[in-house]
Each structure stands twice: as structure tokens, then as C-alpha cells.
Amino acid sequence: MSFFWFVRHALVAQFTRVPPLDQFVRHMVDAGVGSIGLLTLLIFFAGLSLAVQGYAAFVRFGGQEFLGLFCGIGGIRELYPVMAAVICGARIGANLAASLANMQISEQVEALEVMGIDPMNYLVAPRLWAVSLAMPLLCAYADVVGLAASYLAAVHQLGVNPGNFMAQLRGIVGWEDLAAGVFKGVAFGWLVAIVACYHGYRSAKRDGAEGVGIATNRAIVHSAVLCIVLNMILSAILYV
Amino acid sequence: MSEQASGRPPAIVLDSVSKAFGSHVVLDEVSLTVRHESIMVMLGPSGTGKSVLLRCLVGLLRPDKGRVLVFGEDVARLDPERPRDREELFRIRRRFGMLFQDGALFDDMTVGENVAFPMRMHTSKSEAEIRASVDDKLRRVGLPKAASKFPSELSGGMRKRVAFARAIALEPDIVLCDEPSSGLDPVMSATLDELILELHRTLGMTFVVISHDTAEARKIADTIGLLAKGKLVTYGPTEQVLRSNHPALRQFFERSTDGPIQVL
């Protein structure tokens, strides 16, 4: 099964039928709510680091009032969406790939086929919708957590004027940045889900338990690499 | 009266079906007919293509050559890669129920949800009707109190019985059973045989059973086949096959290592 065959059939399944609601809700909750704890922890520290590093660079020429601008551009436009995609992508992608691979090796996917139920409609489409919709929400949430952390570090630890920080931030970050973040989130979510579903789905009974591990590993690595490359392409299109 | 004379096509016809994986020929020119409302048991040693045969019947595998007619429709000509053929295949498959060798239960669903699943997907029955049907099917397989358990909480034999309940949930025209008695104790195995006979008698279901178990074949089969090294060695009505002196058949029924079937 080639990746392009899989993508074509997955797209047809995703956009020609309403996905099973129970599956969609389950995966949406798992991808979204299930990722919040890990995402909060990591993005909070990333936000703190961004402020500290920015301050260390700007203070050399007395430009610490630009810290809000730096955290806005670096964080909202680049760091937080791509971090959310890689962190949540690893978690969600591993989950999707492992569960689908396990279903393949235990013949559950074949059981669906024999029941006259298209696994693309029942298994793949709801996962694609769920992760594509959960990821932009996670990216937006990462923006909020990361900025809050940067603000805390800048204002309460590094002594940057809060009004100045917010004014710089508002000056550089507009609604178009938030819209771009949502767009990136949808693209990352779909990419993570399609890569994970592909690796899980192409496992076979003969692959055994090792096949589940291989599928999971490939899903994490490939989705992380592809998200970072896609982020660069989207940034070039959206901001240059 | 023959089926052709009665105007009713046979449930399944295999016409010179061949299937190979690379250079390994798994099915070699297999031809057979499964009559409507009959029980056909296909015997054979492990690795001789019995499960491949079953998969060809439902279009999970496409034969390299030959025709697979299910109620007169050729499954082998349908290409699962093509969307229109795929829809056609799904329509035909709804006439089947299948018991997989390891059960293939959905492990994120309870036993009750597993059995209810085909009904939820393919019928407009109310929840109360589905619940009543699930209770009935689970009672038939001897697991009346297992509805709220998850498959991981069950033994291998119990999982197989639940899988059987799921396979008959829609009361399909044809039920395919891949090694139904493996992993079951003799009493439960006999109970499952009785259940197959009862469903056959009361609902007129056609059964295609893949098995190693000669006792099971003697008990339930109308028609017995023996598959060895991809070839259909013998095939016919049970009484005729049991009287046959075919060396492979005698070896299989006598559990002997001497004969044409060599595994080492």
C-alpha cells in the first residue's frame, strides 16, 4: 500500500461521509484534553526560556523593551505552534499508530471489512477530523501558556516594564497571526494524523508485536520531521 | 430437486481458483460448490491454504485466477482498490458473518457492544431491540452475563464464543468459521457444534467451517472437503467422503503420520 494510495482513499473517506460521531468525540477528547498536561508543562518552560534568552541578547544594547516583540514573533509565529505540533504529534501519533497497528495484527480491521464497514470511513476519517480540529486549539492554547510564561519571566524576574511588554506584543501580533496559527495547527494536525494512520494501517498480522513498535516509531519520527519542514514552508508563504 | 432446478443458485461456487504468494502456490485450481442452507467443513493440515480460501470467499484476498461466485455474483472480479468495486464488495459481504480464528473482537468495546456493533451499523433496530438480540446471542453461546466485560477480561475460549455471537448477530445468509473449535474444551466445542446445527436448522444459515477436527466434521457437515498442499484432494457429501478410501483422507481421519500428507 503506497502512501499516496492511502492519502487518496483517506481524503475520499474524510470528505464524502459524516464520520461516526462517537469515534470522532473519543479521539477529539483523547487528542485534545489528553495532551493538555504535557503541553502546559513543556510550553511553560519554553516560554520562560524564550524570555530569558531574548532578554540576555537585548540587554547588551539596551533593547530589553523589545522583549514583548521578540516573544510575540518568536513564540506565537514559530516556536509554540511547532512545539505543540511536535509534542502533541508524538503523543497523538504514537497513540493512533499503535492502536491501528494492533487492530491490524489482531484482525480487527479485517473483521470490519467482512462486516461490510469501510475501515477508512470508520477508523481513519474520524481520527483525521479529530486531530485536525484538536491541533489548532492546542496551538492556540500553547500560545497563551507560552506568552503567560514569557510575561511572568520578563516582568516578575527580569524587571521589564509590563506596559512596555504588552505594547510591543500588541504592536507586532495581530489577528492575522492568530489566524495563521490556526491554519498551521489544522495542517499539522492533519499531517500528524495521516502519517500515524498510514503507519498503523499498513501493519499486518505477520508483523506481530514488533510491527506495532515499528509503526509507532515511524509515526513519531516522520510526523515530527514533516511538521518542522511544513512549518518552514508555511512560514515562508505566510510571512515573507 | 437440484438447486438449479429449484431456481436457487448455490450459496458459493469456486471455479478453478488459484492463489500464489510469490512462488508459493497456496490454492491450485480449487473448484467446489457449497449448496444453499448446507454445512460445509473443509479439513486439512495447517498451512495448506484453508484460511486463504476463506479470505478469497469474502474478497479479503483476490485469487490470481478463477471465479468466486457468492449467490451468483463474482467476488473475484471486484478490485478492492477501486471505489465502486469496494462498495459492491461491502454490499456482498453484508450477507456474511465471519468467526476469525482468534476472535478479532474490538478490544475497546465491551462484549455487549461487540455483538451489538453489526446491528448498530447495518440495521435501524431500537436500542431495546438490539439489547434483547445481544442477550439472546450471548445466551446461545453460554455467556449470558458477559455483556459488560471487556475482551481482555475473557479467556481465549470465551472470546471465541463472543466472536461467534457477533458473527451470527445479523443472522447472515452465510457464516464462515475459521477453526471454531480450536482453543475450546470438548464440551464447549460440542456446544458450539450444536449451536451451528440449530442455527442451520432454524434459520437456514449456510456454514463454511475450516477445521482440523474430524469429529466436528462428522457431527455437523453435510459436505466435507480435504485440502492438502493447495489442492482439493476430495470433496463431496459427508457419507460419501467418510466411505472413501482416499489415502490422504484416511490418513487425516486416522491421525496417522503414514500417508501422502507429510508435514516434516
Interface residues (C-beta under 8 A of the other chain):
Chain A: W5 V12 S99 N102 M103 S106 E107 Q108 E110 A111 E113 V114 M115 G116 I117 D118
Chain B: V58 L60 E81 P83 R86 F90 R91 R93 R94 F96 M98 F100 Q101 D102 A104 L105 F106 D107 D108 F117 P118 M121 H122 L176
